[in-house]
Amino acid sequence: MPPEQEDGHAVVCHLDELLAARGMTLTELADRVGVTVVNLSVLKNNRARAIRFSTLTRLCQELGCQPGDVFSVRAD
């Protein structure tokens, strides 16, 4: 079974693309959002098991995007 299905989800995070498009580093985003670089790295590398709505809200505010821009569901 693929790793993304072992825990019952196929949600993919697109932080890499969003950061690149904005010329922003993960460290800079972490500082702006108020979370650790480690936590954002876990999210960015699709290893997160959950995200708080407050964190998602701050990510979207800082990146100027919507939650659907940050995440998608893989259609495997």
Secondary structure, DSSP 8 states (H G I E B T S, - for coil): --HHHHTT--EEE-HHHHHHHHT--HHHHHHHHTS-HHHHHHHHTT--S---HHHHHHHHHHHT--HHHHEEE---
